[in-house]
Amino acid sequence: MKDRLFALARAVRAWFVPAWSIHEEGSAAAGSVFAICRAQFGRTRMLGRWATLHTAALQLQALRGIAPPPAPTVDAARIARALDPRAPEESAHSPEARVYRGDRAREVLQNEAFAWAFETTKSEIYESWQATLAANAPERERLWLSLQMLDRVQGHLVQRLETGKLAAREIKHRQQVAQQQKAWLE
C-alpha cells in the first residue's frame, strides 16, 4: 500500500511539475536540430529549436533554476560535453547535414509516386480552379493559393537538392585542400 501511495504521489508530481528535456531531431551523423520540450499536465510542448546542442544545453541550464532536472532524450554526458567552452559545435547546418538533406530531397523528387502525386494534385486543383464561377472569388482564390503552395513545396525540395550538391562540392574541396596541405608539409 505504501508503495502504491508513493507511486501515486510521483505520478501526481509529474503531472503538475514541469519537466524539461532536450530532443534531437535528425541524426548526429547527418546533423540535427535540438529542441527543448516541457512536459506538464500530461502534455509535451516544445519551447524552441536550436541548431547546436551547446546553445540548447545553455538554454536548458538556465531553465533548471525554474524547473526540476530534466529527463533528457539526449544523454547527459553529451550535454555536458556540449557545455564545455572548448567543445566543437554540433551543427544542423554542417556540410554533411546539408548533403544528407539534399540526398533525401533528391529521393523525393526522383520518386515516381511523389512525382505522380504532385502532377495529379496540381492538375486537379487547376481543373477545379477553371471550373469555378468568376463570381465565386473566395473559392478561386483558395484554389490559386493551393497551387502556389504546391509549387512552394516543390521549390523547397529543389532548393534542398541544390544546397546538398553545393555542400558535397564544399566537402570535396576541403578534402582536396587538406591533401594539398599534407603534400606540401611532407
WOBEL-V288102 format. One record per residue. N is the residue number from 1. RES is the residue in one small letter. OMEGA is omega in degrees with one decimal (* if undefined). D_CENTER is the distance of its C-alpha to the mean C-alpha in whole Angstrom. Layout:
# WOBEL-V288102
<<N & RES & OMEGA & D_CENTER> <N & RES & OMEGA & D_CENTER>>
This chain:
# WOBEL-V288102
<<1 & m & -179.9 & 45> <2 & k & 178.4 & 44> <3 & d & 178.8 & 41> <4 & r & 178.5 & 40> <5 & l & 177.5 & 40> <6 & f & 177.9 & 38> <7 & a & 177.9 & 35> <8 & l & 178.5 & 36> <9 & a & 177.8 & 36> <10 & r & 179.9 & 32> <11 & a & 178.5 & 31> <12 & v & 178.4 & 32> <13 & r & 178.9 & 31> <14 & a & -179.9 & 27> <15 & w & -173.4 & 28> <16 & f & -175.9 & 29> <17 & v & -178.7 & 27> <18 & p & 175.6 & 24> <19 & a & -177.5 & 22> <20 & w & 177.6 & 19> <21 & s & 175.9 & 16> <22 & i & 177.3 & 13> <23 & h & 178.2 & 10> <24 & e & 177.9 & 8> <25 & e & -173.6 & 5> <26 & g & 179.5 & 6> <27 & s & -177.9 & 10> <28 & a & -178.2 & 12> <29 & a & -175.7 & 14> <30 & a & -175.9 & 11> <31 & g & -175.3 & 9> <32 & s & 175.3 & 7> <33 & v & -176.6 & 5> <34 & f & -177.7 & 8> <35 & a & 173.8 & 9> <36 & i & -177.9 & 12> <37 & c & 177.6 & 14> <38 & r & 177.7 & 18> <39 & a & 178.4 & 20> <40 & q & -179.8 & 23> <41 & f & 177.6 & 25> <42 & g & -179.8 & 24> <43 & r & 174.2 & 20> <44 & t & -179.8 & 17> <45 & r & -179.5 & 15> <46 & m & 177.5 & 12> <47 & l & -179.0 & 14> <48 & g & 178.8 & 11> <49 & r & 177.5 & 8> <50 & w & -177.1 & 9> <51 & a & -178.0 & 9> <52 & t & 177.6 & 12> <53 & l & -179.4 & 13> <54 & h & -178.8 & 16> <55 & t & 177.5 & 15> <56 & a & 179.6 & 14> <57 & a & 176.6 & 17> <58 & l & 177.8 & 19> <59 & q & 179.1 & 18> <60 & l & 178.9 & 18> <61 & q & 177.2 & 22> <62 & a & -179.4 & 23> <63 & l & -177.2 & 22> <64 & r & 176.8 & 24> <65 & g & -178.4 & 27> <66 & i & -172.3 & 26> <67 & a & 176.3 & 25> <68 & p & -178.9 & 26> <69 & p & -175.8 & 24> <70 & p & 169.1 & 21> <71 & a & -170.5 & 21> <72 & p & 173.7 & 17> <73 & t & 169.5 & 15> <74 & v & -171.7 & 15> <75 & d & -173.5 & 19> <76 & a & -179.4 & 21> <77 & a & 179.5 & 22> <78 & r & 176.7 & 19> <79 & i & 179.3 & 18> <80 & a & 177.3 & 22> <81 & r & -179.2 & 22> <82 & a & 179.2 & 19> <83 & l & 178.0 & 21> <84 & d & -177.0 & 24> <85 & p & 180.0 & 25> <86 & r & -176.1 & 25> <87 & a & 175.5 & 22> <88 & p & -179.7 & 20> <89 & e & 169.9 & 17> <90 & e & -171.5 & 14> <91 & s & 173.9 & 12> <92 & a & -175.7 & 8> <93 & h & 178.5 & 11> <94 & s & 178.4 & 13> <95 & p & 179.3 & 15> <96 & e & 178.4 & 15> <97 & a & 179.3 & 11> <98 & r & 176.9 & 12> <99 & v & 179.9 & 15> <100 & y & -179.3 & 13> <101 & r & 176.2 & 10> <102 & g & 176.9 & 14> <103 & d & 178.4 & 15> <104 & r & 178.0 & 13> <105 & a & 177.8 & 14> <106 & r & 178.4 & 18> <107 & e & 179.4 & 18> <108 & v & -176.8 & 17> <109 & l & -179.7 & 19> <110 & q & 179.8 & 22> <111 & n & -177.5 & 22> <112 & e & -179.0 & 25> <113 & a & 178.6 & 24> <114 & f & 178.2 & 21> <115 & a & 178.3 & 24> <116 & w & -179.4 & 26> <117 & a & 178.4 & 24> <118 & f & -177.0 & 23> <119 & e & 179.2 & 27> <120 & t & 179.5 & 28> <121 & t & 179.9 & 26> <122 & k & -179.6 & 27> <123 & s & 177.6 & 31> <124 & e & 179.0 & 31> <125 & i & -178.8 & 29> <126 & y & 178.3 & 32> <127 & e & 177.1 & 35> <128 & s & 179.2 & 34> <129 & w & 179.3 & 34> <130 & q & -176.2 & 37> <131 & a & -179.0 & 39> <132 & t & 179.5 & 38> <133 & l & 179.7 & 41> <134 & a & -179.9 & 41> <135 & a & -179.5 & 42> <136 & n & -175.2 & 39> <137 & a & -179.3 & 37> <138 & p & 179.3 & 34> <139 & e & 178.7 & 33> <140 & r & 179.4 & 34> <141 & e & 178.3 & 31> <142 & r & 179.2 & 29> <143 & l & 178.7 & 29> <144 & w & 177.9 & 29> <145 & l & 176.8 & 25> <146 & s & 176.8 & 24> <147 & l & -179.9 & 25> <148 & q & 179.4 & 24> <149 & m & 177.6 & 20> <150 & l & 176.5 & 21> <151 & d & 178.7 & 21> <152 & r & 178.4 & 18> <153 & v & 178.1 & 16> <154 & q & 178.8 & 18> <155 & g & 177.9 & 18> <156 & h & 178.4 & 14> <157 & l & 178.3 & 15> <158 & v & 178.3 & 18> <159 & q & 176.5 & 16> <160 & r & 179.7 & 13> <161 & l & -179.3 & 16> <162 & e & 177.5 & 18> <163 & t & 177.5 & 16> <164 & g & 178.0 & 16> <165 & k & 178.6 & 20> <166 & l & 178.3 & 20> <167 & a & 177.5 & 18> <168 & a & 176.5 & 20> <169 & r & 178.3 & 23> <170 & e & 178.7 & 22> <171 & i & 179.6 & 22> <172 & k & 179.2 & 25> <173 & h & 178.5 & 27> <174 & r & 178.8 & 26> <175 & q & 178.9 & 27> <176 & q & 178.9 & 31> <177 & v & 178.9 & 31> <178 & a & 177.7 & 31> <179 & q & 178.9 & 33> <180 & q & 178.4 & 36> <181 & q & 179.3 & 35> <182 & k & 179.5 & 36> <183 & a & -178.9 & 39> <184 & w & -179.0 & 40> <185 & l & -178.2 & 41> <186 & e & * & 42>>
